[in-house]
Amino acid sequence: MNKTFKVIDENNIEREASLITVIEVDKKEYAIYSIVRDENTVNIFVSQLLKNEDGKDVLKNITDEREKEKIDKIVKDIIKLPL
């Protein structure tokens, strides 16, 4: 899966993100994606994946702390899997 898209980061800078995978948890979809910050830093992010009124995929920040903790644990478990 090699899908790239643009995101606006916390500093209001447009960055290119690369989709790693999409997971489903409790009937909700979440996108796991990476953003290269510089030649030494790649950050991994997770956002809820929703469809807008035009049927296009949009990312929504996870604001509920319990949901965030649950998804964070799942993603960490996925990252620890041996290749």
Secondary structure as GFF3:
##gff-version 3
##sequence-region A 1 83
A	DSSP	beta_strand	3	8	.	.	.	ID=ss1
A	DSSP	beta_strand	14	25	.	.	.	ID=ss2
A	DSSP	beta_strand	28	38	.	.	.	ID=ss3
A	DSSP	beta_strand	41	51	.	.	.	ID=ss4
A	DSSP	beta_strand	57	60	.	.	.	ID=ss5
A	DSSP	alpha_helix	65	80	.	.	.	ID=ss6
###
